[in-house]
């Protein structure tokens, strides 16, 4: 039995890796569609008071960028932007605490991905709507 344990672990790892890409892609697409429902018209730049707070890859050319807990932006970069969907870390160029479309870029490993569009997302409303949706799905107490 001890001889087969490493083989079983290897088979389990290969199966898990093979299946993990499909749900992630679908989840990312669902998230992107949800954010697009709350996205406003594009803006030329974002003003920062410090550094960015968080980010989430959504596609090979799109990511959500939070500048604080409530202010989120849907950022589109020009292709190719290799490994954006699989990056653990990114950096965003800025000048004088401002991120500008068509001037600044998202840095992913050795790639400089030019920002082509920045769209504010009404993230507070999105969260309110998600809470209301969860409340509607809860069974009513009897």
C-alpha positions in Angstrom: 0.0 0.0 0.0 2.9 2.4 0.8 4.2 2.1 -2.8 0.9 3.3 -4.2 0.4 6.3 -2.0 2.7 8.6 -4.0 1.0 7.5 -7.2 -2.5 8.1 -5.8 -1.4 11.6 -4.6 0.0 12.4 -8.1 -3.2 11.2 -9.8 -5.3 13.3 -7.4 -3.2 16.4 -8.0 -3.4 16.0 -11.8 -7.2 15.5 -11.7 -7.6 18.5 -9.4 -5.4 20.7 -11.7 -7.3 19.6 -14.8 -10.7 20.4 -13.3 -9.8 23.7 -11.5 -9.5 25.8 -14.7 -13.1 25.5 -15.8 -14.8 26.7 -12.7 -12.4 29.6 -12.3 -13.0 30.8 -15.9 -16.8 30.6 -15.4 -16.6 32.3 -12.0 -14.5 35.1 -13.5 -16.9 35.6 -16.4 -19.8 35.8 -13.9 -18.0 38.3 -11.8 -17.1 40.4 -14.9 -20.8 40.4 -16.0 -21.9 41.4 -12.5 -19.3 44.3 -12.3 -20.3 45.5 -15.8 -23.9 45.9 -14.5 -22.6 48.5 -12.0 -19.9 50.1 -14.2 -20.2 53.7 -15.1 -18.9 55.5 -18.2 -15.1 55.5 -18.6 -13.0 58.1 -16.9 -9.5 59.4 -17.9 -7.9 58.9 -14.5 -8.1 57.8 -10.9 -6.8 59.9 -8.1 -5.2 58.0 -5.2 -4.6 59.1 -1.7 -2.1 56.2 -1.1 -1.7 52.9 -2.7 -4.2 50.6 -4.3 -6.1 48.4 -1.7 -6.8 45.2 -3.7 -7.3 43.8 -7.2 -8.9 40.8 -8.9 -8.2 39.4 -12.3 -11.4 38.9 -14.4 -10.1 38.1 -17.9 -6.8 38.2 -19.9 -7.4 42.0 -20.4 -9.6 43.1 -17.5 -9.2 43.4 -13.7 -11.0 45.1 -10.8 -8.9 47.5 -8.9 -9.9 48.8 -5.5 -8.3 52.0 -4.3 -10.0 51.7 -0.9 -12.7 49.5 0.5 -15.6 51.1 -1.3 -14.0 52.6 -4.5 -13.6 50.0 -7.3 -12.6 50.4 -10.9 -12.9 48.1 -13.9 -9.6 48.4 -15.7 -9.0 47.2 -19.2 -5.5 46.8 -20.6 -4.4 46.2 -24.2 -3.4 42.7 -25.2 -1.2 40.9 -25.0 -1.0 40.9 -21.2 0.5 37.5 -20.6 -0.4 35.9 -17.2 -2.7 38.5 -15.9 -5.3 35.9 -15.0 -2.7 33.8 -13.2 -0.6 36.5 -11.5 -0.2 36.6 -7.7 1.0 40.2 -7.8 0.7 43.2 -10.0 1.9 46.8 -9.9 0.2 49.8 -11.4 2.2 52.7 -12.6 1.1 56.2 -11.6 2.3 59.8 -11.7 1.6 62.2 -8.8 -0.9 59.9 -7.2 -2.9 59.5 -10.4 -3.5 56.5 -12.6 -4.3 57.6 -16.2 -5.7 55.6 -19.0 -3.6 55.5 -22.2 -0.6 56.7 -20.1 -0.2 54.2 -17.2 0.1 50.5 -17.2 -0.4 47.3 -15.2 2.9 45.5 -14.6 2.6 41.7 -14.6 5.8 39.8 -14.2 7.8 41.0 -17.2 4.9 42.5 -19.1 3.8 46.2 -19.2 0.1 46.1 -20.0 -1.1 49.6 -21.2 -4.3 50.7 -19.5 -6.9 51.5 -22.3 -10.0 52.1 -20.1 -10.9 52.9 -16.5 -14.6 52.5 -15.5 -15.7 53.4 -12.0 -17.9 50.7 -10.5 -20.7 51.5 -8.0 -19.4 49.0 -5.6 -21.4 50.1 -2.6 -24.7 49.6 -4.6 -23.4 46.2 -5.8 -22.8 45.1 -2.2 -26.3 46.5 -1.1 -27.9 44.6 -3.9 -26.0 41.4 -3.1 -27.1 41.7 0.6 -30.8 42.2 -0.4 -30.6 39.2 -2.8 -29.2 37.0 0.0 -31.9 38.2 2.3 -34.6 37.3 -0.2 -33.1 33.8 -0.6 -33.2 33.2 3.1 -36.2 31.1 4.2 -38.7 33.2 6.2 -39.0 32.3 9.9 -42.4 30.8 10.8 
